């Protein structure tokens, strides 16, 4: 039999192969059925999770009003130009040519607009505030506040400007800006960052404006309201393809403040005028502040800080150059509030704290004391700065003429009675105890961010400070200050001598420390707000109220929710001391160091009680203080004024306070 005649039968193999194929197809169809029918819901949820994003929509922000309903901060709109990120991603050059054409039409720098297309945190992105800190799933705002005609012209040529959008964007406006600045009180807004989004757990949106200082920051949640949200579908590149659902936002609440726009305007104007005047007389006058408190509840009626800035600078996003100017020490760091965030030596305004302490130490209110031109402790002479030698005078007269040497004597004898250098604690120190009773050395709790605590340099502080600075101090004791010697040899010699002394015994609370403490000099620092709170407590009989800027919160169409006054302490005065202070502080204005400043003022209608202060600091010009309250017969308002490196309290700060009182006396 030949090979060609042999016919092989392959039918069995074919059927086996077909059966195997059918089994695989059956398994595949079964799995598909399981995915589409049994696991449909699970896979749909997974797909949605992977391919959708939730983008929040900002609510209309609440306003900030003065106590009479005058808008200090309101809302308006301005023209914003945006670009779709998908267009930039798809472009061969990343969208550079498109952004360059847009910049040319708007008249804006290309580098600035291009920088805003870069997501913050991405490699080579410019630093904030230029980069885009918002969501990657919304159109990127190239610029805000554009000329509407120029912006709308971009929409007429979609072929040249693909993906470019123009919209009305909500921004803050300041209706009272012509007369009221209040920048440090009101604060400003900045675009939400990735950190804001993460920390808010959904309450802050991608395009939300977030409070960065002042009331805008303190009450950001109330002002911002409840954002809406949109669920969008995105492709694998992160580009939005459609909107799947949407929830409308709820407007924020208005913040009604205790601020009176008229008093705020008067305080700002008086400070600016005083600074300008004393500068013509050779004073640096590098900063100043004025604050007015309602002594009956702690309400902040006015708070002015100098230098200040235009709050509009933040609208649409501050430029890097603008931010540099606001934080430049050479420009006086305008962003810093001198009311709450800067410390000054209180000088003789602190004597209202020292006097009750001296009485508690055993000195009589009715006694006669020798006001000499100087007071010597050991080998150090302490001068009677604000007044000449008056000889034996009453304590009331000592307050009126601000005699330092009498208070030096009070402090020195108290220091000796406590054990001198041997005293290891402040438990028996009436001066430290009284400062603590007035709340000094700790924040007042005002409803503003960034408040400074000030400093009460007691024995504990001296020890801690010495331990923290001993290495550097001892190094300076050996090397001196060669960088100072070239320009000011006497200053360099003084600093080296001071370093040698502090290296050895800087932990000691010396007699000189006690003397300086009693007149508000040395290492003690306070804020103008703290001193206003001190005098408010004297005016109202001893109650320390928490300073409150906010008066009430009001939802659109709702009933205002008042902010309750908060009592934070009570000052216990030795018998007779409070009445004595009221009387002697009125004497300061009628016949003492503030007499000239209030000449011609209607003190019979609006009696003012107060105290001047002139703080000395090595290497600096004198700082002027005047703290007061009125009407002295039935106190309503406390006013604190300070002008750093401005001169004496009676000549510079008291006239500023007079202008403020001139407005306060007209209020109902």
C-alpha positions as CSV (number, residue, x, y, z in Angstrom):
1,X,0.0,0.0,0.0
2,X,1.3,3.4,-1.0
3,X,1.5,6.5,1.3
4,X,-0.7,8.5,-0.9
5,X,-3.4,5.9,-0.6
6,X,-3.5,6.2,3.1
7,X,-6.4,8.6,4.3
8,X,-6.1,9.8,7.8
9,X,-9.2,10.5,9.9
10,X,-8.8,14.0,11.9
11,X,-12.4,14.3,12.9
12,X,-11.8,13.3,16.5
13,X,-9.2,16.0,17.0
14,X,-11.3,18.7,15.4
15,X,-14.2,17.9,17.7
16,X,-11.9,18.0,20.7
17,X,-10.5,21.4,19.7
18,X,-13.9,22.8,19.0
19,X,-15.0,21.6,22.5
20,X,-12.1,23.3,24.1
21,X,-12.8,26.6,22.3
22,X,-16.5,26.4,23.2
23,X,-15.5,25.9,26.9
24,X,-13.3,29.0,26.9
25,X,-16.0,31.1,25.2
26,X,-18.5,29.9,27.7
27,X,-16.3,30.8,30.6
28,X,-15.7,34.2,29.0
29,X,-19.4,34.8,28.4
30,X,-20.1,33.7,32.0
31,X,-17.5,36.1,33.4
32,X,-18.9,39.0,31.3
33,X,-22.4,38.2,32.5
34,X,-21.1,38.2,36.1
35,X,-19.4,41.6,35.6
36,X,-22.4,43.2,33.8
37,X,-25.2,41.8,35.9
38,X,-24.0,40.5,39.3
39,X,-21.2,43.0,39.8
40,X,-22.6,45.9,37.9
41,X,-23.2,48.2,40.9
42,X,-19.8,47.6,42.4
43,X,-18.0,48.3,39.1
44,X,-20.1,51.4,38.4
45,X,-19.2,52.8,41.8
46,X,-15.5,52.0,41.2
47,X,-15.6,53.7,37.8
48,X,-17.3,56.8,39.3
49,X,-14.7,56.9,42.0
50,X,-11.8,56.8,39.5
51,X,-13.2,59.1,36.9
52,X,-15.1,61.9,38.8
53,X,-14.1,64.8,40.9
54,X,-16.1,67.1,43.2
55,X,-15.5,70.8,42.7
56,X,-16.9,73.2,45.3
57,X,-18.6,76.5,44.4
58,X,-17.9,79.4,46.7
59,X,-20.9,81.1,48.5
60,X,-21.5,84.8,48.5
61,X,-19.3,86.1,51.3
62,X,-20.8,88.0,54.2
63,X,-20.2,91.7,54.7
64,X,-18.4,93.4,57.6
65,X,-20.3,96.4,59.0
66,X,-19.7,99.0,61.6
67,X,-22.0,99.3,64.7
68,X,-24.4,101.5,62.8
69,X,-24.7,99.3,59.7
70,X,-22.1,101.2,57.6
71,X,-20.5,98.7,55.3
72,X,-16.7,98.5,55.8
73,X,-16.3,95.5,53.6
74,X,-18.8,94.5,50.9
75,X,-18.9,92.5,47.7
76,X,-18.6,93.5,44.1
77,X,-17.6,91.8,40.8
78,X,-14.7,92.3,38.5
79,X,-13.8,90.8,35.1
80,X,-11.7,87.6,35.3
81,X,-10.0,85.9,32.3
82,X,-9.6,82.2,32.6
83,X,-8.2,79.5,30.4
84,X,-9.2,75.8,30.1
85,X,-6.3,73.6,31.3
86,X,-7.2,71.0,28.6
87,X,-6.3,73.5,25.9
88,X,-2.9,74.2,27.5
89,X,-2.2,70.4,27.9
90,X,-3.1,69.7,24.3
91,X,-1.0,72.5,22.8
92,X,2.5,71.5,21.5
93,X,4.1,74.4,23.4
94,X,2.1,73.8,26.6
95,X,0.0,76.9,25.8
96,X,2.8,79.5,25.9
97,X,1.8,81.1,22.6
98,X,-1.8,81.3,23.6
99,X,-1.0,82.9,26.9
100,X,1.4,85.3,25.2
101,X,-1.4,86.5,22.8
102,X,-3.8,86.9,25.7
103,X,-1.2,89.0,27.6
104,X,-0.7,91.2,24.6
105,X,-4.4,92.0,24.4
106,X,-4.8,92.6,28.1
107,X,-1.6,94.6,28.4
108,X,-0.3,92.4,31.2
109,X,3.2,90.9,31.6
110,X,3.5,87.5,29.9
111,X,5.6,86.1,32.8
112,X,2.9,86.9,35.3
113,X,0.1,85.3,33.4
114,X,2.2,82.3,32.5
115,X,3.2,81.8,36.1
116,X,-0.4,81.6,37.0
117,X,-1.0,78.7,34.8
118,X,1.5,76.6,36.8
119,X,0.1,74.6,39.7
120,X,1.8,75.5,43.0
121,X,4.1,72.7,44.1
122,X,4.8,71.4,40.6
123,X,8.4,71.5,39.4
124,X,9.6,74.8,38.1
125,X,6.3,76.6,39.2
126,X,6.9,80.1,40.5
127,X,6.3,80.7,44.2
128,X,3.0,81.9,45.6
129,X,1.2,84.1,45.1
130,X,2.0,83.9,41.4
131,X,1.4,80.1,40.9
132,X,-2.1,78.7,40.9
133,X,-2.9,77.3,44.3
134,X,-6.4,76.2,43.5
135,X,-7.9,73.0,41.9
136,X,-6.5,71.4,38.8
137,X,-10.0,70.6,37.6
138,X,-11.4,74.1,37.1
139,X,-10.4,76.8,34.5
140,X,-7.3,78.6,35.6
141,X,-7.7,82.4,36.3
142,X,-5.0,84.2,34.3
143,X,-5.9,87.6,35.7
144,X,-8.6,89.4,37.7
145,X,-9.7,93.0,37.3
146,X,-9.2,93.1,33.6
147,X,-10.5,95.8,31.4
148,X,-14.0,94.4,30.4
149,X,-13.7,95.7,26.8
150,X,-10.3,94.1,26.3
151,X,-11.4,90.9,28.0
152,X,-14.6,90.5,25.9
153,X,-12.6,91.1,22.7
154,X,-10.9,87.7,23.4
155,X,-14.3,86.0,23.0
156,X,-14.8,87.4,19.6
157,X,-11.9,85.3,18.1
158,X,-12.2,81.8,19.6
159,X,-9.9,80.6,16.8
160,X,-7.1,82.8,18.2
161,X,-8.0,82.3,21.8
162,X,-9.3,78.8,22.3
163,X,-10.4,77.8,25.8
164,X,-10.3,81.4,27.0
165,X,-13.2,82.4,29.2
166,X,-14.4,85.7,30.6
167,X,-16.5,85.9,33.7
168,X,-17.7,88.2,36.5
169,X,-15.8,87.2,39.6
170,X,-16.9,88.2,43.2
171,X,-14.3,90.3,45.0
172,X,-14.2,92.4,48.2
173,X,-14.7,96.1,48.0
174,X,-14.3,98.8,50.7
175,X,-17.2,101.3,50.4
176,X,-15.9,103.5,53.3
177,X,-12.3,103.5,52.0
178,X,-12.4,107.3,51.4
179,X,-12.6,107.9,55.2
180,X,-11.9,104.6,56.9
181,X,-9.0,102.3,56.2
182,X,-9.1,99.8,59.1
183,X,-6.9,97.4,57.1
184,X,-5.5,95.6,60.1
185,X,-9.0,95.2,61.7
186,X,-10.7,94.0,58.5
187,X,-7.9,91.7,57.1
188,X,-7.7,90.4,53.6
189,X,-8.5,87.3,51.5
190,X,-6.3,84.9,49.6
191,X,-7.0,82.0,47.2
192,X,-7.5,78.7,48.9
193,X,-4.5,76.5,48.9
194,X,-4.1,72.7,48.8
195,X,-3.5,72.8,52.5
196,X,-6.8,74.7,53.1
197,X,-8.7,72.2,51.0
198,X,-7.2,69.3,52.9
199,X,-7.8,70.8,56.4
200,X,-11.3,71.9,55.7
201,X,-12.7,68.4,54.9
202,X,-14.8,69.8,52.1
203,X,-16.0,73.1,53.6
204,X,-13.5,75.2,51.5
205,X,-13.8,75.1,47.7
206,X,-11.3,75.1,45.0
207,X,-11.9,78.7,44.1
208,X,-12.8,80.0,47.5
209,X,-11.3,83.1,48.9
210,X,-10.0,82.4,52.5
211,X,-9.4,85.0,55.2
212,X,-5.7,85.5,55.8
213,X,-5.7,88.2,58.6
214,X,-8.0,90.4,60.7
215,X,-11.8,89.7,60.9
216,X,-11.6,88.0,57.5
217,X,-9.5,85.3,59.1
218,X,-11.1,85.2,62.6
219,X,-14.6,84.7,61.3
220,X,-13.8,83.1,58.0
221,X,-16.2,80.2,58.5
222,X,-19.2,82.5,59.2
223,X,-18.4,84.9,56.4
224,X,-17.7,82.2,53.9
225,X,-21.1,80.5,54.3
226,X,-21.7,77.0,52.9
227,X,-20.2,76.2,49.5
228,X,-22.1,74.5,46.8
229,X,-20.6,71.6,44.8
230,X,-20.4,70.2,41.3
231,X,-19.5,66.6,40.4
232,X,-17.5,66.5,37.2
233,X,-16.2,63.6,35.0
234,X,-12.6,63.7,34.1
235,X,-10.5,61.8,31.5
236,X,-7.3,60.0,32.3
237,X,-5.4,63.3,31.7
238,X,-7.4,65.0,34.5
239,X,-9.4,67.1,32.0
240,X,-13.1,67.8,32.8
241,X,-15.4,66.2,30.2
242,X,-18.9,66.8,31.8
243,X,-20.9,67.9,34.8
244,X,-22.8,65.1,36.6
245,X,-24.5,67.0,39.5
246,X,-24.7,70.3,41.3
247,X,-25.7,71.7,44.8
248,X,-26.3,75.5,45.3
249,X,-24.2,77.4,47.9
250,X,-25.6,79.2,51.0
251,X,-24.5,82.8,51.5
252,X,-22.3,83.7,54.5
253,X,-23.3,85.8,57.5
254,X,-22.6,89.5,57.9
255,X,-20.3,90.4,60.8
256,X,-21.6,93.5,62.6
257,X,-18.7,95.1,64.6
258,X,-18.5,97.4,67.6
259,X,-16.4,99.7,65.4
260,X,-17.8,103.2,64.9
261,X,-16.7,104.4,61.5
262,X,-16.5,108.1,62.6
263,X,-14.2,107.2,65.6
264,X,-12.1,104.9,63.4
265,X,-11.7,107.7,60.8
266,X,-10.7,110.2,63.5
267,X,-8.2,107.9,65.0
268,X,-6.5,107.1,61.7
269,X,-6.5,110.8,60.7
270,X,-5.1,112.0,64.0
271,X,-2.3,109.4,64.0
272,X,-1.2,110.2,60.4
273,X,-1.2,113.9,61.2
274,X,0.8,113.4,64.3
275,X,3.4,111.3,62.6
276,X,3.8,113.8,59.7
277,X,4.2,116.7,62.2
278,X,6.8,115.1,64.5
279,X,8.8,114.0,61.5
280,X,9.2,117.6,60.5
281,X,10.7,118.1,63.9
282,X,13.4,115.4,63.4
283,X,11.6,112.5,65.0
284,X,11.6,109.1,63.2
285,X,8.0,108.3,64.2
286,X,8.4,104.8,62.7
287,X,5.0,103.5,63.9
288,X,1.9,104.4,65.9
289,X,-1.4,103.1,67.2
290,X,-4.6,104.2,68.7
291,X,-7.4,102.0,70.2
292,X,-10.7,102.8,71.8
293,X,-12.6,100.4,74.0
294,X,-16.1,100.5,75.5
295,X,-15.3,100.3,79.2
296,X,-18.7,98.7,80.0
297,X,-18.3,95.6,77.8
298,X,-14.9,95.5,76.1
299,X,-16.3,96.4,72.6
300,X,-13.6,97.7,70.2
301,X,-14.9,101.0,69.0
302,X,-11.8,101.9,67.0
303,X,-8.3,100.4,66.3
304,X,-5.9,102.3,64.1
305,X,-2.4,101.2,63.2
306,X,0.3,103.1,61.4
307,X,1.8,102.5,58.9
308,X,-1.1,100.9,57.1
309,X,-1.8,99.7,53.5
310,X,-4.6,99.8,50.9
311,X,-6.7,96.7,51.4
312,X,-7.5,96.7,47.7
313,X,-3.9,95.6,47.1
314,X,-5.1,92.0,47.7
315,X,-8.0,92.1,45.2
316,X,-7.3,89.8,42.3
317,X,-4.1,88.6,43.9
318,X,-1.1,90.6,45.2
319,X,2.0,90.8,43.0
320,X,5.4,89.6,44.3
321,X,6.6,93.2,44.3
322,X,3.5,94.3,46.2
323,X,4.0,91.6,48.8
324,X,7.6,92.6,49.2
325,X,6.6,96.2,50.0
326,X,4.1,95.1,52.6
327,X,6.7,93.0,54.4
328,X,9.7,95.3,54.0
329,X,11.1,96.5,57.4
330,X,12.4,99.6,55.7
331,X,8.8,100.5,54.9
332,X,7.7,99.9,58.5
333,X,6.3,96.4,57.8
334,X,2.8,97.7,57.1
335,X,1.2,94.3,57.6
336,X,1.9,94.3,61.3
337,X,-0.8,95.7,63.5
338,X,0.7,98.0,66.1
339,X,-2.5,97.7,68.2
340,X,-2.2,94.0,68.9
341,X,1.0,92.6,67.5
342,X,3.7,95.1,68.6
343,X,5.1,95.6,72.0
344,X,6.2,98.9,73.5
345,X,7.6,99.9,76.9
346,X,4.5,101.6,78.6
347,X,6.6,104.2,80.6
348,X,4.7,106.2,83.1
349,X,1.3,105.1,81.9
350,X,2.2,101.9,83.9
351,X,2.1,103.9,87.1
352,X,-1.6,103.2,87.4
353,X,-0.5,99.6,88.0
354,X,2.5,100.5,90.3
355,X,0.5,102.8,92.5
356,X,-1.9,100.2,93.9
357,X,1.1,97.9,94.3
358,X,2.9,100.6,96.3
359,X,-0.1,101.0,98.5
360,X,-0.3,97.3,99.0
361,X,3.4,97.4,100.0
362,X,2.6,99.8,102.8
363,X,2.8,103.3,101.3
364,X,0.0,105.7,102.2
365,X,-2.2,107.5,99.7
366,X,-2.2,110.5,102.0
367,X,1.6,110.6,102.5
368,X,4.0,113.2,101.5
369,X,7.0,112.0,99.3
370,X,10.2,113.7,98.2
371,X,10.3,114.2,94.4
372,X,14.0,114.6,93.8
373,X,15.8,115.1,90.4
374,X,17.4,111.7,90.6
375,X,17.5,108.5,92.7
376,X,20.6,106.5,93.4
377,X,20.7,102.7,93.9
378,X,24.1,101.4,94.5
379,X,26.4,103.0,92.0
380,X,23.6,103.7,89.5
381,X,21.7,107.0,89.1
382,X,18.1,106.9,88.0
383,X,16.9,110.2,86.5
384,X,13.5,111.8,87.0
385,X,12.8,111.9,83.3
386,X,9.4,113.5,82.8
387,X,9.5,116.1,85.5
388,X,11.9,118.3,87.5
389,X,12.6,118.1,91.2
390,X,9.5,119.2,93.1
391,X,10.7,118.4,96.6
392,X,8.1,117.0,99.1
393,X,4.7,116.6,97.4
394,X,1.5,114.6,97.7
395,X,1.1,111.3,95.9
396,X,-1.7,112.9,93.8
397,X,0.8,115.6,92.7
398,X,3.3,112.9,91.9
399,X,0.9,111.3,89.5
400,X,0.0,114.7,87.9
401,X,3.5,115.7,87.2
402,X,4.7,112.1,86.7
403,X,7.5,112.0,89.3
404,X,9.6,109.0,88.6
405,X,11.9,109.2,91.7
406,X,9.0,108.6,94.1
407,X,8.2,105.4,92.3
408,X,11.8,104.4,92.2
409,X,11.8,104.6,96.0
410,X,8.6,102.6,96.3
411,X,10.1,99.8,94.2
412,X,13.5,99.8,95.8
413,X,12.1,99.6,99.4
414,X,9.7,96.8,98.3
415,X,12.6,94.9,96.7
416,X,14.6,95.1,99.9
417,X,11.6,93.9,101.9
418,X,11.3,90.9,99.7
419,X,14.9,89.9,100.4
420,X,16.7,91.8,97.6
421,X,18.9,89.5,95.5
422,X,18.1,86.6,97.8
423,X,14.4,86.5,96.7
424,X,14.0,83.5,94.5
425,X,10.3,83.9,93.5
426,X,7.8,86.6,92.8
427,X,5.3,85.4,95.4
428,X,5.8,88.4,97.6
429,X,6.3,91.1,94.9
430,X,3.2,93.4,94.9
431,X,4.3,95.0,91.6
432,X,4.4,91.8,89.7
433,X,1.2,90.6,91.3
434,X,-0.7,93.8,90.3
435,X,0.6,93.5,86.7
436,X,-0.7,90.0,86.6
437,X,-4.0,91.0,88.1
438,X,-4.4,93.5,85.2
439,X,-3.8,90.7,82.7
440,X,-0.4,92.0,81.5
441,X,2.0,89.5,80.1
442,X,-0.7,87.4,78.4
443,X,-3.0,88.0,75.4
444,X,-6.3,89.8,76.0
445,X,-8.1,87.2,73.9
446,X,-9.4,89.8,71.4
447,X,-11.1,88.2,68.4
448,X,-8.3,89.0,66.0
449,X,-5.4,86.7,65.0
450,X,-1.8,87.3,65.8
451,X,-2.1,89.0,69.2
452,X,1.1,89.4,71.1
453,X,1.3,88.6,74.8
454,X,3.7,91.4,75.8
455,X,6.3,90.8,78.5
456,X,6.4,91.1,82.3
457,X,10.1,90.7,83.2
458,X,9.7,89.1,86.6
459,X,12.3,86.8,88.3
460,X,11.2,83.7,86.4
461,X,11.5,85.5,83.1
462,X,15.0,86.8,84.0
463,X,16.2,83.3,84.8
464,X,14.7,81.8,81.6
465,X,16.1,84.6,79.5
466,X,19.6,84.3,81.0
467,X,19.6,80.5,80.3
468,X,18.5,81.0,76.7
469,X,21.0,83.8,75.9
470,X,23.9,82.9,78.1
471,X,26.1,81.4,75.4
472,X,25.8,84.3,73.1
473,X,26.0,86.9,75.9
474,X,29.2,85.4,77.2
475,X,30.6,85.3,73.7
476,X,29.9,89.0,73.3
477,X,31.4,89.7,76.7
478,X,34.7,88.4,75.3
479,X,34.5,89.7,71.7
480,X,32.6,92.9,72.2
481,X,30.7,94.5,69.3
482,X,33.3,95.3,66.6
483,X,30.5,95.9,64.1
484,X,29.3,98.8,66.3
485,X,32.7,100.1,67.2
486,X,33.3,101.4,63.7
487,X,30.4,103.8,63.7
488,X,29.6,104.3,67.4
489,X,32.4,103.5,69.8
490,X,30.5,104.6,72.9
491,X,27.5,102.3,72.0
492,X,29.9,99.4,71.4
493,X,31.6,100.0,74.8
494,X,28.2,100.2,76.6
495,X,27.0,97.0,74.9
496,X,30.1,95.1,75.9
497,X,29.9,96.2,79.5
498,X,26.3,95.1,79.6
499,X,27.2,91.7,78.1
500,X,29.9,91.2,80.8
501,X,27.5,92.0,83.5
502,X,24.7,89.8,82.1
503,X,27.1,86.9,81.4
504,X,27.9,86.7,85.1
505,X,24.7,87.6,86.8
506,X,22.0,88.1,84.1
507,X,19.7,85.8,86.0
508,X,19.4,88.1,89.0
509,X,16.4,90.4,89.5
510,X,18.3,93.4,90.6
511,X,17.2,96.6,92.4
512,X,17.5,98.5,89.1
513,X,15.2,96.0,87.5
514,X,12.6,96.7,90.2
515,X,13.0,100.4,89.8
516,X,12.5,100.3,86.0
517,X,9.6,97.9,86.4
518,X,7.8,100.5,88.6
519,X,7.8,103.2,85.9
520,X,7.1,100.8,82.9
521,X,10.7,100.8,81.6
522,X,13.4,98.2,81.1
523,X,12.4,94.9,79.6
524,X,8.6,95.3,80.2
525,X,6.5,95.5,77.0
526,X,2.8,95.9,76.4
527,X,0.5,96.4,73.5
528,X,-1.7,99.5,73.1
529,X,-4.7,97.2,73.4
530,X,-3.5,95.9,76.8
531,X,-3.1,99.4,78.2
532,X,-6.5,100.3,77.0
533,X,-7.9,97.3,78.8
534,X,-6.0,98.3,82.0
535,X,-7.5,101.8,81.9
536,X,-10.9,100.5,81.0
537,X,-10.7,98.3,84.2
538,X,-9.8,101.4,86.3
539,X,-12.7,103.3,84.7
540,X,-15.4,100.7,85.3
541,X,-14.3,99.8,88.9
542,X,-12.1,96.8,88.3
543,X,-13.7,94.5,85.6
544,X,-11.4,93.2,82.9
545,X,-13.5,92.6,79.8
546,X,-12.4,90.6,76.8
547,X,-12.0,93.0,73.9
548,X,-14.5,92.2,71.2
549,X,-14.5,93.5,67.6
550,X,-17.6,91.5,66.6
551,X,-20.9,92.8,68.0
552,X,-23.3,90.4,66.2
553,X,-23.7,88.0,63.3
554,X,-26.5,88.4,60.8
555,X,-27.6,85.9,58.2
556,X,-29.4,87.3,55.1
557,X,-33.0,87.9,56.2
558,X,-32.3,86.5,59.6
559,X,-32.3,87.8,63.2
560,X,-28.9,89.1,64.3
561,X,-27.1,86.9,66.9
562,X,-25.4,89.2,69.4
563,X,-22.0,88.4,70.7
564,X,-22.1,88.2,74.5
565,X,-19.6,90.3,76.5
566,X,-17.0,88.2,78.3
567,X,-15.7,89.0,81.7
568,X,-12.1,87.7,82.0
569,X,-11.1,89.0,85.5
570,X,-11.5,91.4,88.3
571,X,-8.8,93.7,89.8
572,X,-8.9,94.0,93.5
573,X,-7.7,97.5,94.6
574,X,-6.5,98.4,98.1
575,X,-9.1,100.5,99.9
576,X,-9.4,104.0,98.6
577,X,-7.0,103.4,95.7
578,X,-9.6,103.3,92.9
579,X,-11.1,106.7,93.9
580,X,-7.6,108.1,94.3
581,X,-6.7,107.1,90.8
582,X,-9.9,108.6,89.3
583,X,-9.1,111.9,91.0
584,X,-5.4,112.0,90.2
585,X,-5.8,111.0,86.6
586,X,-8.3,113.9,86.1
587,X,-5.6,116.1,87.6
588,X,-3.1,115.0,84.9
589,X,-5.4,116.5,82.3
590,X,-6.5,119.6,84.2
591,X,-3.2,120.7,85.8
592,X,-0.5,118.0,85.0
593,X,1.5,116.8,82.1
594,X,-1.5,116.7,79.7
595,X,-2.8,120.2,80.6
596,X,-1.4,121.9,77.5
597,X,-2.7,119.2,75.1
598,X,-6.3,119.8,76.4
599,X,-6.2,123.5,76.7
600,X,-9.6,124.8,75.3
601,X,-11.2,121.4,75.3
602,X,-14.7,121.3,76.9
603,X,-13.6,119.3,80.0
604,X,-16.7,120.5,81.8
605,X,-18.9,118.7,79.3
606,X,-16.5,115.7,78.6
607,X,-14.1,115.3,81.5
608,X,-11.0,113.3,80.6
609,X,-8.8,111.3,83.0
610,X,-5.5,110.0,81.7
611,X,-1.8,109.6,82.1
612,X,1.1,110.5,79.8
613,X,4.2,108.4,79.3
614,X,7.5,108.9,77.6
615,X,9.4,105.6,77.0
616,X,13.2,105.6,76.7
617,X,15.1,103.0,74.7
618,X,18.9,102.8,74.2
619,X,19.8,103.8,70.7
620,X,16.3,105.1,69.9
621,X,14.2,108.2,70.2
622,X,11.6,108.5,72.9
623,X,8.2,106.9,72.4
624,X,5.1,108.9,73.3
625,X,2.1,107.5,75.2
626,X,-1.2,108.8,76.5
627,X,-3.9,106.5,77.9
628,X,-7.2,107.9,79.1
629,X,-10.9,107.4,79.7
630,X,-14.0,109.6,79.6
631,X,-16.3,111.0,80.7
632,X,-14.5,110.7,84.0
633,X,-17.7,111.2,85.9
634,X,-19.4,108.2,84.2
635,X,-16.8,106.4,82.0
636,X,-17.8,105.0,78.7
637,X,-14.6,104.9,76.6
638,X,-10.9,104.2,77.2
639,X,-8.4,105.5,74.6
640,X,-4.8,104.4,74.3
641,X,-2.4,106.2,71.9
642,X,1.3,105.5,71.2
643,X,3.7,107.0,68.7
644,X,7.0,105.1,68.5
645,X,10.0,107.4,68.4
646,X,7.7,110.4,68.3
647,X,8.7,112.4,71.4
648,X,7.0,113.0,74.7
649,X,3.6,111.8,75.7
650,X,2.2,115.2,76.6
651,X,3.3,116.9,73.4
652,X,2.6,114.1,70.9
653,X,0.2,111.3,72.1
654,X,-2.1,113.4,74.2
655,X,-3.1,115.7,71.3
656,X,-4.0,112.6,69.2
657,X,-6.2,111.4,72.1
658,X,-7.8,114.8,72.3
659,X,-9.0,114.6,68.6
660,X,-10.4,111.1,69.3
661,X,-12.3,112.3,72.4
662,X,-13.6,115.2,70.4
663,X,-15.5,112.7,68.3
664,X,-16.4,110.4,71.2
665,X,-18.2,113.1,73.0
666,X,-20.6,113.5,70.1
667,X,-21.7,109.9,70.1
668,X,-25.1,108.9,71.5
